[in-house]
Amino acid sequence: MKGGYAGKLLRVNLDNGTCSCSPLPDEKILREYIGGIGLGMRLLIDESPEGIEATDPAAPLLLMTGPLTGTSAPSSSNLAVVSFNFNTPYAVATGHTHGYWAAYLKHAGYDGIIITGQAENPVYLWVDDDHVEIRDASKVWGQDTRETERLIKSELGDEEKISVACIGPAGEAMLPGASIKNDRNHGASKGSVGAVMGSKRLKAVAVRGTSTVPLNEPLAFGELTQTWDKAIWHEPKPGEGAPAVGTILAKGGITRAYSYVGESHMLAGKNLSDPLWGEDFSKRFVQAAKDFTITPKESYNCSIACAYDCKINSGKFAGFTASMCGGGENMEGAAGMVGIDDPSEALALTDYFDAMGIDSSVGGSLMGMAFELYERGILTKEETGGLELNWGNYEAAVELLDQMCSGEGFGGNVLAKGLKEASKLLGKEAEACVLHIRGGGINMHDWRPAWSVLLGQIVAGAGVCWQGPGVDAWTTDPDLGYTDFGEPMVPDGKAEAVAKTQMKKLWEDTLGVCWFALWGVKGGLGFSSKSIALATGWSDFDEKEAMIVGERMVNLQRVIAIKRGFKPEDEFDISERLLEAPSVGKAAGKTIRPHLRKMVQEYYDEMGWDKMTGKPNHSTLQKIGLTSDI
Ligand code: SF4
């Protein structure tokens, strides 16, 4: 077996309670799909009955590492969770999480786990090097993700060297947006992978591993990955682009950097109805953070440590510690969307979303819609079962989330049905103000002032998610020739930037490292492709081949979608609020709407797809070896 890979996949069938190992696919497939989302998507479509739904017991849930996972590569902690998409049924789902889980799985000797079937009663999986066991989860079923991690580690008798990935009550209830959480500060959610796990009655997967990852040229690999790690921290000279995102979010995430989001009027506040509220909140949060005790929480081999624990030292939450991921999206979904003014309440509510195991981009968008309707007098106290959904009502937000998870009350009977169905139930005004793209929750900033990010979210092949960020926000991409930010609210150049950054991002998603070790890093394409060459022994693997891998990923997602029923009009299944011009702020009076169809056609052109149908041209599929898939 090639270096970089552990050499085998663990297969778990929950129908009959069996676990077995199988070898990885042959070397040609590995070189074309690498690992992570790449190998995951290949295995998903090769091993799934045609047209199967995400939560059908026979539909696989794949937990995939990459060849760099668990090595000395920077932030080599990426776990790619791959399944069919619960929110956007024709699409694949690709969730990402970090922490320690993926590295420990690799060290236990597995490149990934393929889970099929449905357990009769709740179970969890325990992987301890060669020892694999399906265990009774009745004691943790019903517990939140924090308590589940703690109880399973305690049951297995090791608090230090075990990592637990689990679902919370939201996953058990198979809610839209349900996530898989691990190591407290991390979680995968896109495509509602937690609902897929819940459908299998699989509460958790605990791992411990004691081996190391074999490498073809270990010395050269070690030297290269050290240089790569230093490059993350490079301070760009004029003309070299913006600092890498990893440096912006290092050692405590957005606690210092949040003003950037607010001042750009990208902070998702009050259901995107008030960008100026977001600017004010970001300033108050950064100020309040000076009084919090912030402890960076790094992932495996990660010098960035964007995730953090935040202890609140005063007020009604004094003594409470929120375990946060690095970016601001989670807090905006949980708290910004319902107008929580108090930074401590915002932290506590975000932590509660994570404890219940739901992606705040979905849960928060559902609540933001309900709060806005209530504030406007369209939704009444009688209809909400007595809840007063005024902006900033923390207790009402907690109650709604509890109702969604328990299936009771307004939350359980209306919001739990998901963004499209709940808004339809609530009527035209709700459909006009709900936030979704193809039924999924957007990555929760207000992207109306950053059109390349918005276009990237719209055309993302795995349902709405970070895929093609373009260069309008956060950082630039010097390896692709983008050393300046784009003019954010003009249509020109967006399609090209989205297509190129998407191919690069999806290459990076096959490796088994965190995107923050590569996003905006000068030379990152060279470091990552050379690392693969040195790890595996594919000595001629270069940047060009890396970008072709990325192109193959984008096309594979499109092929999967078309085979599962995607129609050209689905590209424009975008909620109205995202296409509205805000009345205030940097995007006041501006909207992508009149340009969108042309921008999508330009994107298709960039990708080598038919301009009208979005179907990849034969020559495109031939170039990347996917002709037999469609
Ligand atoms: S940068 Fe943040 S998310 Fe990425 S591996 Fe490090 S701590 Fe985890």
Boltz pocket constraint, residues with backbone or C-beta under 6 A from the ligand:
constraints:
  - pocket:
      binder: B
      contacts: [[A, 75], [A, 77], [A, 98], [A, 99], [A, 246], [A, 297], [A, 298], [A, 299], [A, 300], [A, 302], [A, 303], [A, 304], [A, 305], [A, 306], [A, 307], [A, 326], [A, 514], [A, 515], [A, 516], [A, 517]]
      max_distance: 6.0
